[in-house]
Amino acid sequence: MNKKSAGKGKKSTEKAPRLKLINRELSWLSFNERVLQEASDLNVPLLERIKFLGIFSNNLDEFFRVRVAGVRRIVNTKQISNTARKQAKKTLEAIIAKVIQQQKKFDKIYTQQILPQLRENGIQIVDEKSLTEAELKSVRQHFTHVVSQKLFPIILDESRGFPVLNDGDIYLAIKLYNRQSAEVKYAIVGIPAKALGRFYILPGKSETSKIILLDDILRCSLDVLFKSLDFDEFTAHTIKITRDAELDLDSELATPLREKLEKSLKQRKTGAPTRFLYDANMPEDLLQFFTRKLFLDKDNLIAGGKYHNFRDFIKFPHVGSRELRYAPFTPARLRDLDQAKSLLNEIEKRDILLSYPYQTFDYIIRLLREAAIDPTVYSIHISLYRIAENSSVVEALINAAQNGKQVVVLMELRARFMEEHNIWWYNKLKEEGIKVIEGIPNRKVHSKLIVISRRKNFKTTYCTHIGTGNFNEETARIYCDFSLLTSRKKISQECLKVFDMIMNFEPEKFEFNTLWVSPVNTRSNFEELVHREMVNVKRGLPARMIIKLNSLVDDRSCVLLYIAARAGVKVDLIVRGICCLPLTGEPNIRAISIVDRYLEHSRIYYFENGGKPEVYIGSADLMQRNIEYRVEVTTPILDKEHRELLTRFLEVQLNDNVKARVLDGEMQNKMVKLPANAKLLRSQEEFQHLFRRLADTPNIQ
């Protein structure tokens, strides 16, 4: 392979087919519809279905903040060609139409399925209109003693400027009316869900748990909130604004990235509106007032139900029987590693492959903690992207520095919506005397690397981590990822070279012979392996690829995969999210998407290689940004048992007939057809059992 070529893969001798790729934004909405399917699936425990409504809502918020905002910028940018602007406007119209359609499905699931089934199970969500006198008294007392302390209403006036509405927060838009004088005023008040939580469980000894939303506590106490004013009738409707979340990082080279980010984060709070979500029953005069004062276009407006920010339902109260939730699952521990005196020494003996959430993330914390005090360790290099709120990973690094180790941390400050969090940790690490690299201008570092360097008996050895997921002990309980721990010298030294490349970013000067490293050789290596499968078909050798990703977007990769399938290579795709490849009419290529209890997050590449399979894992999806505009690392799996385990993992997912959906050009999200008399196979459930069994099998991780 030509390891050095940056983004220049071997070109196919076949003429590229005319392939109309699926629109990226519409494909993403199709993925979110798969999340919505889980909310309506009667086989999913009831309270878990409520969580999926919350996930759907949270996903949609981010989609409007990022993707819709990007489309709107194209529409409104006069420097772009009319053709591009017209296409973007057409896309925007299709997005809005699809979102409205999905919102109707969402409301139907919530009102016609979830609420009645909650009542059947002794859980009742009540509103301000359905309270008994005793309950109303209790709610108003809670309002007076607790809620009112967090409320700061603003009376709105045509003659004054309009208050800035925080992106993603929910507000009550209130109409105050005096029946005698016919005087009307408008007001707005933020719903303090972050401070108080969204749900209040009504006190009482009834077998039924009654829950009221914070919104409705405010609604039935508006007369108390505004008692100093001369009004006797109040109506309140929930509103929410979503803003463009793009960060404007100017090109001033002398300004550190961290300072640019801090400045841009302040500007994000007043970003252009991309969506104004309002209660469809909101009075027309009140809606027009907000539309005018916020300078909203018609296509900004989306009518919704009484309640917004269903993402809060991810934290729905723990009420009802245990059967209403998934059974608790404890990640498996590995007997060999638990009994080992030193993880560093174990890794020097053999490669270790960990799978989350089926196996515990604790070993990564233990490894860093051990490295912090091991006298043979002299340096630790790590790249951090999304870390936990109270990160034991970072605390272990601080401990290592306090023990005199050289600690080098690449802290990617631009991890979307984690910027302020990462800046805080950046400053904390700097205070501890740790060398922290901010990142690279115009590039994100998305690789998942640790290199621990040791010196024993005048010999340097390494313990290296390459993974598919972040160093985050919280998400490791719900994201499906893999970690490779190895002491192989070639892999370790190339990982250290990645850190050198980041600090001296001239990728064209770097060469990697074992790893795929974006932006240096990920594309060229991937394309060469695809072409090898095509050559093997012509030679009559076994030819197959299995590719598991979060997203398949890159135009060039989509076309190449289609060419390979047309040439006779069997191509199996497992794509959680966006899939722009239209999968119709070519029998050698198929794609599924699995949405289940845990978030599928790992990236795995399998190549049949004429009967000598090669398997790779890493951080890169097949997206242009991951291949050409980020630092990503993908590693070969060199241990035979680990290759077989990953192959088995992929085959189980391909045979999932419970949670797998077919991806096709029509984006219908139909469940995989179940053959007659076939045994039900739910891959995530199968993996719980598989990795539990492996935990008791010596020398197999």
Secondary structure as the mmCIF struct_conf table of DSSP 4:
data_model
#
loop_
_struct_conf.conf_type_id
_struct_conf.id
_struct_conf.beg_label_comp_id
_struct_conf.beg_label_asym_id
_struct_conf.beg_label_seq_id
_struct_conf.end_label_comp_id
_struct_conf.end_label_asym_id
_struct_conf.end_label_seq_id
BEND BEND1 LYS A 4 LYS A 4
BEND BEND2 ALA A 6 GLY A 7
HELX_LH_PP_P HELX_LH_PP_P1 GLY A 9 SER A 12
BEND BEND3 THR A 13 GLU A 14
HELX_LH_PP_P HELX_LH_PP_P2 LYS A 15 PRO A 17
HELX_LH_PP_P HELX_LH_PP_P3 LEU A 21 ASN A 23
HELX_RH_AL_P HELX_RH_AL_P1 ARG A 24 SER A 40
TURN_TY1_P TURN_TY1_P1 LEU A 42 ASN A 43
BEND BEND4 VAL A 44 VAL A 44
HELX_RH_AL_P HELX_RH_AL_P2 LEU A 46 PHE A 63
HELX_RH_PI_P HELX_RH_PI_P1 PHE A 64 VAL A 68
HELX_RH_AL_P HELX_RH_AL_P3 ALA A 69 ASN A 76
TURN_TY1_P TURN_TY1_P2 LYS A 78 GLN A 79
BEND BEND5 ILE A 80 ILE A 80
HELX_RH_AL_P HELX_RH_AL_P4 ASN A 82 LYS A 108
HELX_RH_PI_P HELX_RH_PI_P2 ILE A 109 ILE A 114
HELX_RH_AL_P HELX_RH_AL_P5 LEU A 115 GLU A 120
TURN_TY1_P TURN_TY1_P3 ASN A 121 GLY A 122
STRN STRN1 ILE A 123 VAL A 126
TURN_TY1_P TURN_TY1_P4 GLU A 128 LYS A 129
BEND BEND6 SER A 130 SER A 130
HELX_RH_AL_P HELX_RH_AL_P6 GLU A 133 HIS A 145
TURN_TY1_P TURN_TY1_P5 VAL A 146 VAL A 146
HELX_RH_3T_P HELX_RH_3T_P1 VAL A 147 LYS A 150
STRN STRN2 ILE A 154 LEU A 156
TURN_TY1_P TURN_TY1_P6 GLU A 158 SER A 159
BEND BEND7 ARG A 160 ARG A 160
HELX_LH_PP_P HELX_LH_PP_P4 GLY A 161 ASN A 166
TURN_TY1_P TURN_TY1_P7 ASP A 167 GLY A 168
STRN STRN3 ILE A 170 TYR A 177
TURN_TY1_P TURN_TY1_P8 ARG A 179 SER A 181
STRN STRN4 VAL A 184 GLY A 190
HELX_RH_AL_P HELX_RH_AL_P7 ALA A 193 LEU A 196
BEND BEND8 ARG A 198 ARG A 198
STRN STRN5 PHE A 199 ILE A 201
HELX_LH_PP_P HELX_LH_PP_P5 LEU A 202 PRO A 203
BEND BEND9 GLU A 207 THR A 208
STRN STRN6 SER A 209 LEU A 213
HELX_RH_AL_P HELX_RH_AL_P8 LEU A 214 ARG A 219
TURN_TY1_P TURN_TY1_P9 CYS A 220 SER A 221
HELX_RH_AL_P HELX_RH_AL_P9 LEU A 222 LEU A 225
TURN_TY1_P TURN_TY1_P10 PHE A 226 SER A 228
BEND BEND10 LEU A 229 ASP A 230
STRN STRN7 GLU A 233 ARG A 243
TURN_TY1_P TURN_TY1_P11 LEU A 253 ALA A 254
BEND BEND11 THR A 255 THR A 255
HELX_RH_AL_P HELX_RH_AL_P10 LEU A 257 ARG A 268
TURN_TY1_P TURN_TY1_P12 LYS A 269 THR A 270
HELX_LH_PP_P HELX_LH_PP_P6 GLY A 271 ALA A 272
STRN STRN8 PRO A 273 ASP A 279
TURN_TY1_P TURN_TY1_P13 ALA A 280 ASN A 281
BEND BEND12 MET A 282 MET A 282
HELX_RH_AL_P HELX_RH_AL_P11 GLU A 284 LYS A 293
TURN_TY1_P TURN_TY1_P14 LEU A 294 PHE A 295
HELX_RH_3T_P HELX_RH_3T_P2 LYS A 298 ASN A 300
STRN STRN9 LEU A 301 GLY A 304
BEND BEND13 LYS A 306 LYS A 306
HELX_RH_3T_P HELX_RH_3T_P3 PHE A 310 LYS A 315
BEND BEND14 GLY A 320 GLY A 320
HELX_RH_3T_P HELX_RH_3T_P4 ARG A 322 LEU A 324
BEND BEND15 ARG A 325 ARG A 325
HELX_LH_PP_P HELX_LH_PP_P7 TYR A 326 PRO A 328
HELX_LH_PP_P HELX_LH_PP_P8 THR A 330 PRO A 331
STRN STRN10 ALA A 332 ALA A 332
HELX_LH_PP_P HELX_LH_PP_P9 ARG A 333 ARG A 333
HELX_RH_AL_P HELX_RH_AL_P12 ARG A 335 GLN A 339
BEND BEND16 LYS A 341 LYS A 341
HELX_RH_AL_P HELX_RH_AL_P13 LEU A 343 LYS A 349
BEND BEND17 ARG A 350 ARG A 350
STRN STRN11 ILE A 352 TYR A 356
TURN_TY1_P TURN_TY1_P15 PRO A 357 TYR A 358
STRN STRN12 GLN A 359 GLN A 359
TURN_TY1_P TURN_TY1_P16 PHE A 361 PHE A 361
HELX_RH_AL_P HELX_RH_AL_P14 ASP A 362 ILE A 373
TURN_TY1_P TURN_TY1_P17 PRO A 375 THR A 376
STRN STRN13 VAL A 377 LEU A 384
BEND BEND18 TYR A 385 ARG A 386
TURN_TY1_P TURN_TY1_P18 GLU A 389 ASN A 390
HELX_RH_AL_P HELX_RH_AL_P15 SER A 392 GLN A 402
TURN_TY1_P TURN_TY1_P19 ASN A 403 GLY A 404
STRN STRN14 GLN A 406 MET A 411
TURN_TY1_P TURN_TY1_P20 LEU A 413 ARG A 414
BEND BEND19 ALA A 415 ALA A 415
TURN_TY1_P TURN_TY1_P21 ARG A 416 PHE A 417
HELX_RH_AL_P HELX_RH_AL_P16 GLU A 419 GLU A 431
TURN_TY1_P TURN_TY1_P22 GLU A 432 GLY A 433
STRN STRN15 LYS A 435 ILE A 437
STRN STRN16 ILE A 440 ILE A 440
TURN_TY1_P TURN_TY1_P23 PRO A 441 ASN A 442
STRN STRN17 ARG A 443 ARG A 443
STRN STRN18 LYS A 444 VAL A 445
STRN STRN19 LEU A 449 LYS A 456
TURN_TY1_P TURN_TY1_P24 ASN A 457 PHE A 458
STRN STRN20 LYS A 459 GLY A 467
BEND BEND20 THR A 468 GLY A 469
BEND BEND21 PHE A 471 PHE A 471
TURN_TY1_P TURN_TY1_P25 GLU A 473 GLU A 474
HELX_RH_3T_P HELX_RH_3T_P5 THR A 475 ARG A 477
TURN_TY1_P TURN_TY1_P26 ILE A 478 ILE A 478
STRN STRN21 TYR A 479 THR A 486
HELX_RH_AL_P HELX_RH_AL_P17 LYS A 489 MET A 503
TURN_TY1_P TURN_TY1_P27 ASN A 504 ASN A 504
HELX_RH_3T_P HELX_RH_3T_P6 PRO A 507 LYS A 509
BEND BEND22 ASN A 513 LEU A 515
STRN STRN22 TRP A 516 SER A 518
TURN_TY1_P TURN_TY1_P28 PRO A 519 ASN A 521
HELX_RH_AL_P HELX_RH_AL_P18 THR A 522 LYS A 538
TURN_TY1_P TURN_TY1_P29 ARG A 539 GLY A 540
STRN STRN23 ARG A 544 LEU A 549
BEND BEND23 ASN A 550 ASN A 550
STRN STRN24 LEU A 552 LEU A 552
HELX_RH_AL_P HELX_RH_AL_P19 ASP A 555 ARG A 566
TURN_TY1_P TURN_TY1_P30 ALA A 567 GLY A 568
STRN STRN25 LYS A 570 VAL A 575
BEND BEND24 ARG A 576 GLY A 577
STRN STRN26 CYS A 579 CYS A 579
BEND BEND25 LEU A 581 LEU A 581
BEND BEND26 THR A 584 GLY A 585
TURN_TY1_P TURN_TY1_P31 PRO A 587 ASN A 588
STRN STRN27 ILE A 589 ILE A 594
BEND BEND27 ASP A 596 TYR A 598
STRN STRN28 LEU A 599 GLU A 600
STRN STRN29 ARG A 603 PHE A 607
HELX_RH_3T_P HELX_RH_3T_P7 ASN A 609 GLY A 611
BEND BEND28 LYS A 612 LYS A 612
STRN STRN30 GLU A 614 GLY A 618
BEND BEND29 SER A 619 SER A 619
STRN STRN31 LEU A 622 LEU A 622
BEND BEND30 MET A 623 MET A 623
HELX_RH_AL_P HELX_RH_AL_P20 GLN A 624 GLU A 628
BEND BEND31 TYR A 629 TYR A 629
STRN STRN32 ARG A 630 PRO A 636
HELX_RH_AL_P HELX_RH_AL_P21 LYS A 640 LEU A 654
TURN_TY1_P TURN_TY1_P32 ASN A 655 ASN A 655
BEND BEND32 VAL A 658 LYS A 659
STRN STRN33 ALA A 660 VAL A 662
TURN_TY1_P TURN_TY1_P33 GLY A 665 GLU A 666
HELX_LH_PP_P HELX_LH_PP_P10 LYS A 670 LYS A 670
STRN STRN34 MET A 671 MET A 671
HELX_LH_PP_P HELX_LH_PP_P11 VAL A 672 LYS A 673
TURN_TY1_P TURN_TY1_P34 ALA A 676 ASN A 677
HELX_LH_PP_P HELX_LH_PP_P12 ALA A 678 LEU A 680
HELX_RH_AL_P HELX_RH_AL_P22 SER A 683 ALA A 695
TURN_TY1_P TURN_TY1_P35 ASP A 696 ASP A 696
BEND BEND33 THR A 697 THR A 697
TURN_TY1_P TURN_TY1_P36 PRO A 698 ASN A 699
#
